[in-house]
C-alpha cells in the first residue's frame, strides 16, 4: 500500500513539473513575434495619379459607302499601308458609267442646239435692223435662245451630278496610314452608309486614360507620365499630358485624359490596355514608410516599431504618398525598423524576432 502511495506521489509531482514547464514555455514563447521589418528612410517621393486606359489614335478614319451597290473590286487588305487618296474598294460602275455617258451626250446635244439657235437669232436681229421682220419675231427668237441656254445649264448640272455619283463608287483613304479594319468582299452588296474600312495613322497614337474626379485638379497639360502596356509588361514608356476633356462622367465619376507618347513604339496597336502614372509633384528628402507598414484605427494611423528589441505601437502623422510609400511627418525617425504587413496578433511589448533588412 505504501508503494502505491509513493507511486502516486511521484506521479503527481511529475505532472506538476510538466505543467509548470509547459506554462513557462507557452508564456515565453507567446511573447515572441516573428516579423518582417523595413527601415524608415529619407528619399524622394514622387506623387502621381494612377489611371487605366487604352491605346487610341488622333488620326483614325472610318470609311463608309456613299451609295448602294455591289463590290466590284477590293484594292487593299487589312494591315496594308495606304496613302491619302488611295482606293480601298470600288463598287460596280456599270450603271453609273452609262449614266455619265448619257449625260455627256445630252450636254453635247444641248450645246449644238444653243449654237444653232444662236445663229438663227443673229440672222433675226440683222433682219429686224433692216426692217425685214417684226418685233414679235425678234422677241420669239430671244425667248427661244434663253430657253436653250437654260436647258444647257440643266444638262451641265445633270452631268456634274452623274460624275459625282460615279466618284461615289470608289471608297478612298482620306488620310495616310494602315488599314486596321476591312469588311468587304467582291460581289458583296453594300447598302449606303455601310462601314467598310478603318484607316489608322500609327504616328498619331495616344493613350486615353480615365482618372477619378478627385484627381482632376492635380492634372495639368504638359505634366510628365509613365505608361505601361499589358502587352509589353517589362517596359515603361515616357509620355506627357496632351489634353484633358472638360467633362466628368456622371456614372463612373471619371474624366478622360489623353497622353502623348514620346515617340513611336513598335508593337503598339489601337485598343491595347494601358496603365499610367501621371506625376503631379515631388518631395525631396521625405521621411518615407512603406504603406504596408501602416494601419488605421478610428481614423488614427499607426505603425509597429522595433525599439530595444520589443514592439511599440507608434502613432504617426501621415503626409503625402504614392502607391508604395507614405510620408511620415511625426512619430518615427529615419533608420528605425518598422514591421511590414503586421499580423493582428501583435501586442505592445512583445519581443521581436526578425532579420535586419541589410543583412
VEXTIMI-7280 format. One record per residue (C-alpha): residue in one letter; x, y, z. Coordinates in steps of 0.1 Angstrom, whole numbers, m for minus. Example, Ala and Ser with C-alpha at 12.3 -4.5 7.8 and 13.67 -1.06 7.14 Angstrom:
<fidrens>
<resn:a	east:123	north:m45	up:78>
<resn:s	east:137	north:m11	up:71>
</fidrens>
This chain:
<fidrens>
<resn:x	east:0	north:0	up:0>
<resn:x	east:29	north:23	up:8>
<resn:x	east:45	north:16	up:m25>
<resn:x	east:12	north:26	up:m42>
<resn:x	east:11	north:59	up:m23>
<resn:x	east:48	north:67	up:m32>
<resn:x	east:40	north:60	up:m68>
<resn:x	east:10	north:83	up:m69>
<resn:x	east:30	north:110	up:m50>
<resn:x	east:59	north:108	up:m75>
<resn:x	east:34	north:108	up:m104>
<resn:x	east:16	north:139	up:m91>
<resn:x	east:49	north:157	up:m87>
<resn:x	east:60	north:148	up:m123>
<resn:x	east:27	north:160	up:m137>
<resn:x	east:30	north:193	up:m118>
<resn:x	east:66	north:199	up:m130>
<resn:x	east:55	north:191	up:m166>
<resn:x	east:26	north:215	up:m163>
<resn:x	east:48	north:243	up:m149>
<resn:x	east:74	north:238	up:m177>
<resn:x	east:46	north:239	up:m203>
<resn:x	east:32	north:271	up:m188>
<resn:x	east:66	north:288	up:m187>
<resn:x	east:72	north:277	up:m223>
<resn:x	east:39	north:290	up:m236>
<resn:x	east:42	north:323	up:m217>
<resn:x	east:77	north:329	up:m230>
<resn:x	east:70	north:315	up:m265>
<resn:x	east:38	north:335	up:m268>
<resn:x	east:56	north:368	up:m260>
<resn:x	east:79	north:364	up:m291>
<resn:x	east:68	north:376	up:m325>
<resn:x	east:84	north:366	up:m358>
<resn:x	east:81	north:398	up:m380>
<resn:x	east:95	north:412	up:m412>
<resn:x	east:108	north:448	up:m409>
<resn:x	east:119	north:477	up:m431>
<resn:x	east:139	north:508	up:m423>
<resn:x	east:124	north:542	up:m423>
<resn:x	east:143	north:561	up:m449>
<resn:x	east:146	north:596	up:m464>
<resn:x	east:140	north:595	up:m501>
<resn:x	east:124	north:614	up:m529>
<resn:x	east:86	north:609	up:m531>
<resn:x	east:71	north:611	up:m565>
<resn:x	east:34	north:620	up:m563>
<resn:x	east:14	north:606	up:m592>
<resn:x	east:m22	north:599	up:m603>
<resn:x	east:m27	north:563	up:m612>
<resn:x	east:m50	north:557	up:m642>
<resn:x	east:m60	north:529	up:m666>
<resn:x	east:m69	north:532	up:m703>
<resn:x	east:m61	north:521	up:m738>
<resn:x	east:m42	north:530	up:m769>
<resn:x	east:m61	north:553	up:m792>
<resn:x	east:m52	north:574	up:m823>
<resn:x	east:m58	north:610	up:m830>
<resn:x	east:m59	north:604	up:m868>
<resn:x	east:m82	north:575	up:m875>
<resn:x	east:m110	north:574	up:m901>
<resn:x	east:m140	north:552	up:m906>
<resn:x	east:m148	north:547	up:m943>
<resn:x	east:m184	north:542	up:m954>
<resn:x	east:m201	north:537	up:m987>
<resn:x	east:m218	north:568	up:m1001>
<resn:x	east:m242	north:548	up:m1023>
<resn:x	east:m256	north:513	up:m1025>
<resn:x	east:m241	north:487	up:m1048>
<resn:x	east:m222	north:455	up:m1053>
<resn:x	east:m185	north:454	up:m1046>
<resn:x	east:m166	north:453	up:m1079>
<resn:x	east:m130	north:455	up:m1066>
<resn:x	east:m113	north:452	up:m1032>
<resn:x	east:m80	north:471	up:m1037>
<resn:x	east:m63	north:465	up:m1003>
<resn:x	east:m61	north:441	up:m974>
<resn:x	east:m61	north:445	up:m936>
<resn:x	east:m27	north:456	up:m924>
<resn:x	east:m18	north:473	up:m957>
<resn:x	east:m2	north:507	up:m957>
<resn:x	east:m21	north:533	up:m978>
<resn:x	east:m15	north:569	up:m988>
<resn:x	east:m41	north:597	up:m988>
<resn:x	east:m64	north:592	up:m1018>
<resn:x	east:m56	north:556	up:m1024>
<resn:x	east:m86	north:534	up:m1034>
<resn:x	east:m99	north:509	up:m1008>
<resn:x	east:m128	north:493	up:m1026>
<resn:x	east:m148	north:501	up:m1058>
<resn:x	east:m185	north:493	up:m1064>
<resn:x	east:m198	north:480	up:m1097>
<resn:x	east:m196	north:510	up:m1120>
<resn:x	east:m217	north:498	up:m1150>
<resn:x	east:m248	north:518	up:m1142>
<resn:x	east:m230	north:550	up:m1131>
<resn:x	east:m208	north:548	up:m1163>
<resn:x	east:m239	north:546	up:m1185>
<resn:x	east:m255	north:575	up:m1167>
<resn:x	east:m224	north:596	up:m1172>
<resn:x	east:m222	north:588	up:m1209>
<resn:x	east:m258	north:596	up:m1214>
<resn:x	east:m254	north:629	up:m1195>
<resn:x	east:m224	north:638	up:m1217>
<resn:x	east:m243	north:630	up:m1249>
<resn:x	east:m273	north:652	up:m1237>
<resn:x	east:m249	north:680	up:m1229>
<resn:x	east:m233	north:678	up:m1264>
<resn:x	east:m268	north:679	up:m1279>
<resn:x	east:m277	north:709	up:m1258>
<resn:x	east:m245	north:727	up:m1269>
<resn:x	east:m253	north:720	up:m1305>
<resn:x	east:m288	north:733	up:m1301>
<resn:x	east:m275	north:765	up:m1285>
<resn:x	east:m252	north:771	up:m1314>
<resn:x	east:m280	north:766	up:m1339>
<resn:x	east:m304	north:789	up:m1321>
<resn:x	east:m277	north:815	up:m1316>
<resn:x	east:m270	north:816	up:m1354>
<resn:x	east:m307	north:819	up:m1361>
<resn:x	east:m311	north:847	up:m1336>
<resn:x	east:m283	north:866	up:m1351>
<resn:x	east:m300	north:865	up:m1385>
<resn:x	east:m333	north:876	up:m1370>
<resn:x	east:m315	north:906	up:m1353>
<resn:x	east:m300	north:916	up:m1387>
<resn:x	east:m333	north:913	up:m1404>
<resn:x	east:m350	north:933	up:m1377>
<resn:x	east:m324	north:960	up:m1381>
<resn:x	east:m331	north:961	up:m1418>
<resn:x	east:m369	north:962	up:m1412>
<resn:x	east:m375	north:928	up:m1428>
<resn:x	east:m391	north:911	up:m1397>
<resn:x	east:m414	north:923	up:m1369>
<resn:x	east:m406	north:929	up:m1333>
<resn:x	east:m426	north:898	up:m1324>
<resn:x	east:m403	north:876	up:m1345>
<resn:x	east:m373	north:891	up:m1327>
<resn:x	east:m389	north:886	up:m1293>
<resn:x	east:m397	north:850	up:m1301>
<resn:x	east:m361	north:844	up:m1312>
<resn:x	east:m347	north:859	up:m1280>
<resn:x	east:m371	north:838	up:m1259>
<resn:x	east:m361	north:806	up:m1277>
<resn:x	east:m324	north:814	up:m1271>
<resn:x	east:m330	north:819	up:m1234>
<resn:x	east:m348	north:786	up:m1232>
<resn:x	east:m320	north:767	up:m1249>
<resn:x	east:m294	north:784	up:m1226>
<resn:x	east:m314	north:773	up:m1196>
<resn:x	east:m316	north:737	up:m1210>
<resn:x	east:m278	north:738	up:m1215>
<resn:x	east:m273	north:747	up:m1179>
<resn:x	east:m296	north:719	up:m1167>
<resn:x	east:m276	north:694	up:m1188>
<resn:x	east:m243	north:707	up:m1173>
<resn:x	east:m257	north:702	up:m1138>
<resn:x	east:m270	north:668	up:m1146>
<resn:x	east:m236	north:657	up:m1159>
<resn:x	east:m219	north:671	up:m1128>
<resn:x	east:m244	north:651	up:m1107>
<resn:x	east:m238	north:619	up:m1126>
<resn:x	east:m200	north:624	up:m1123>
<resn:x	east:m203	north:628	up:m1086>
<resn:x	east:m223	north:597	up:m1084>
<resn:x	east:m196	north:579	up:m1104>
<resn:x	east:m170	north:591	up:m1079>
<resn:x	east:m190	north:577	up:m1050>
<resn:x	east:m185	north:541	up:m1063>
<resn:x	east:m149	north:544	up:m1051>
<resn:x	east:m141	north:545	up:m1014>
<resn:x	east:m107	north:562	up:m1009>
<resn:x	east:m84	north:568	up:m979>
<resn:x	east:m88	north:604	up:m965>
<resn:x	east:m56	north:600	up:m946>
<resn:x	east:m24	north:580	up:m949>
<resn:x	east:m20	north:551	up:m926>
<resn:x	east:m26	north:514	up:m921>
<resn:x	east:m59	north:495	up:m928>
<resn:x	east:m70	north:484	up:m893>
<resn:x	east:m103	north:471	up:m904>
<resn:x	east:m118	north:459	up:m937>
<resn:x	east:m152	north:442	up:m942>
<resn:x	east:m159	north:439	up:m979>
<resn:x	east:m156	north:411	up:m1005>
<resn:x	east:m160	north:411	up:m1042>
<resn:x	east:m197	north:406	up:m1050>
<resn:x	east:m210	north:417	up:m1016>
<resn:x	east:m240	north:440	up:m1018>
<resn:x	east:m234	north:470	up:m996>
<resn:x	east:m262	north:494	up:m986>
<resn:x	east:m255	north:531	up:m985>
<resn:x	east:m235	north:542	up:m954>
<resn:x	east:m221	north:508	up:m947>
<resn:x	east:m188	north:508	up:m927>
<resn:x	east:m163	north:490	up:m949>
<resn:x	east:m128	north:500	up:m936>
<resn:x	east:m109	north:519	up:m909>
<resn:x	east:m76	north:537	up:m916>
<resn:x	east:m53	north:544	up:m886>
<resn:x	east:m22	north:567	up:m886>
<resn:x	east:3	north:549	up:m862>
<resn:x	east:23	north:582	up:m859>
<resn:x	east:m7	north:597	up:m841>
<resn:x	east:m10	north:571	up:m813>
<resn:x	east:m21	north:585	up:m779>
<resn:x	east:m31	north:568	up:m746>
<resn:x	east:m66	north:576	up:m734>
<resn:x	east:m70	north:571	up:m696>
<resn:x	east:m98	north:578	up:m672>
<resn:x	east:m89	north:594	up:m639>
<resn:x	east:m110	north:598	up:m607>
<resn:x	east:m128	north:631	up:m605>
<resn:x	east:m110	north:638	up:m572>
<resn:x	east:m77	north:637	up:m590>
<resn:x	east:m87	north:661	up:m618>
<resn:x	east:m74	north:692	up:m600>
<resn:x	east:m40	north:676	up:m598>
<resn:x	east:m36	north:671	up:m635>
<resn:x	east:m24	north:697	up:m660>
<resn:x	east:m14	north:697	up:m696>
<resn:x	east:23	north:692	up:m701>
<resn:x	east:29	north:670	up:m669>
<resn:x	east:51	north:640	up:m673>
<resn:x	east:38	north:605	up:m671>
<resn:x	east:50	north:569	up:m673>
<resn:x	east:29	north:544	up:m693>
<resn:x	east:29	north:506	up:m691>
<resn:x	east:12	north:482	up:m715>
<resn:x	east:m2	north:448	up:m707>
<resn:x	east:13	north:435	up:m739>
<resn:x	east:48	north:448	up:m730>
<resn:x	east:50	north:443	up:m692>
<resn:x	east:87	north:446	up:m689>
<resn:x	east:89	north:481	up:m705>
<resn:x	east:79	north:516	up:m694>
<resn:x	east:73	north:545	up:m718>
<resn:x	east:76	north:582	up:m712>
<resn:x	east:46	north:604	up:m721>
<resn:x	east:31	north:638	up:m714>
<resn:x	east:m4	north:650	up:m707>
<resn:x	east:m16	north:663	up:m741>
<resn:x	east:m52	north:674	up:m732>
<resn:x	east:m79	north:669	up:m706>
<resn:x	east:m115	north:665	up:m716>
<resn:x	east:m135	north:691	up:m695>
<resn:x	east:m163	north:667	up:m687>
<resn:x	east:m169	north:641	up:m659>
<resn:x	east:m189	north:610	up:m665>
<resn:x	east:m219	north:611	up:m641>
<resn:x	east:m219	north:574	up:m637>
<resn:x	east:m183	north:564	up:m634>
<resn:x	east:m172	north:597	up:m618>
<resn:x	east:m141	north:598	up:m641>
<resn:x	east:m127	north:622	up:m666>
<resn:x	east:m108	north:614	up:m698>
<resn:x	east:m72	north:624	up:m702>
<resn:x	east:m50	north:619	up:m733>
<resn:x	east:m13	north:612	up:m730>
<resn:x	east:11	north:618	up:m759>
<resn:x	east:38	north:592	up:m762>
<resn:x	east:74	north:605	up:m765>
<resn:x	east:79	north:589	up:m799>
<resn:x	east:66	north:559	up:m818>
<resn:x	east:70	north:524	up:m804>
<resn:x	east:70	north:491	up:m823>
<resn:x	east:43	north:467	up:m813>
<resn:x	east:16	north:491	up:m802>
<resn:x	east:m19	north:487	up:m815>
<resn:x	east:m51	north:507	up:m811>
<resn:x	east:m71	north:492	up:m782>
<resn:x	east:m42	north:478	up:m762>
<resn:x	east:m47	north:481	up:m724>
<resn:x	east:m25	north:506	up:m707>
<resn:x	east:m18	north:519	up:m672>
<resn:x	east:m3	north:553	up:m664>
<resn:x	east:12	north:572	up:m635>
<resn:x	east:8	north:610	up:m641>
<resn:x	east:34	north:629	up:m620>
<resn:x	east:20	north:660	up:m604>
<resn:x	east:46	north:667	up:m577>
<resn:x	east:78	north:655	up:m560>
<resn:x	east:90	north:658	up:m524>
<resn:x	east:128	north:657	up:m518>
<resn:x	east:143	north:642	up:m487>
<resn:x	east:109	north:630	up:m474>
<resn:x	east:107	north:606	up:m445>
<resn:x	east:90	north:575	up:m460>
<resn:x	east:74	north:544	up:m446>
<resn:x	east:61	north:515	up:m467>
<resn:x	east:23	north:517	up:m469>
<resn:x	east:22	north:480	up:m459>
<resn:x	east:36	north:490	up:m425>
<resn:x	east:8	north:515	up:m418>
<resn:x	east:m26	north:506	up:m404>
<resn:x	east:m56	north:527	up:m393>
<resn:x	east:m78	north:525	up:m363>
<resn:x	east:m107	north:550	up:m358>
<resn:x	east:m91	north:575	up:m382>
<resn:x	east:m58	north:574	up:m364>
<resn:x	east:m27	north:559	up:m382>
<resn:x	east:m2	north:536	up:m365>
<resn:x	east:29	north:515	up:m373>
<resn:x	east:47	north:489	up:m352>
<resn:x	east:83	north:500	up:m344>
<resn:x	east:110	north:477	up:m330>
<resn:x	east:127	north:495	up:m301>
<resn:x	east:152	north:478	up:m279>
<resn:x	east:141	north:445	up:m294>
<resn:x	east:105	north:449	up:m285>
<resn:x	east:74	north:460	up:m304>
<resn:x	east:60	north:495	up:m299>
<resn:x	east:26	north:506	up:m313>
<resn:x	east:36	north:540	up:m326>
<resn:x	east:11	north:566	up:m336>
<resn:x	east:21	north:586	up:m368>
<resn:x	east:10	north:617	up:m386>
<resn:x	east:9	north:608	up:m424>
<resn:x	east:15	north:632	up:m452>
<resn:x	east:17	north:628	up:m490>
<resn:x	east:21	north:594	up:m506>
<resn:x	east:22	north:572	up:m537>
<resn:x	east:13	north:536	up:m544>
<resn:x	east:41	north:522	up:m523>
<resn:x	east:52	north:547	up:m497>
<resn:x	east:37	north:573	up:m474>
<resn:x	east:53	north:603	up:m459>
<resn:x	east:56	north:604	up:m421>
<resn:x	east:55	north:639	up:m406>
<resn:x	east:56	north:628	up:m369>
<resn:x	east:61	north:596	up:m350>
<resn:x	east:92	north:578	up:m363>
<resn:x	east:128	north:587	up:m371>
<resn:x	east:150	north:578	up:m401>
<resn:x	east:167	north:544	up:m396>
<resn:x	east:141	north:530	up:m372>
<resn:x	east:127	north:495	up:m380>
<resn:x	east:90	north:492	up:m387>
<resn:x	east:70	north:460	up:m392>
<resn:x	east:55	north:454	up:m426>
<resn:x	east:23	north:435	up:m431>
<resn:x	east:18	north:432	up:m393>
<resn:x	east:m5	north:404	up:m381>
<resn:x	east:m34	north:413	up:m358>
<resn:x	east:m19	north:392	up:m331>
<resn:x	east:9	north:416	up:m323>
<resn:x	east:9	north:432	up:m288>
<resn:x	east:27	north:461	up:m272>
<resn:x	east:60	north:449	up:m256>
<resn:x	east:63	north:416	up:m274>
<resn:x	east:98	north:406	up:m282>
<resn:x	east:105	north:410	up:m319>
<resn:x	east:124	north:383	up:m338>
<resn:x	east:135	north:394	up:m372>
<resn:x	east:163	north:397	up:m397>
<resn:x	east:176	north:431	up:m403>
<resn:x	east:170	north:444	up:m439>
<resn:x	east:207	north:450	up:m446>
<resn:x	east:218	north:415	up:m435>
</fidrens>
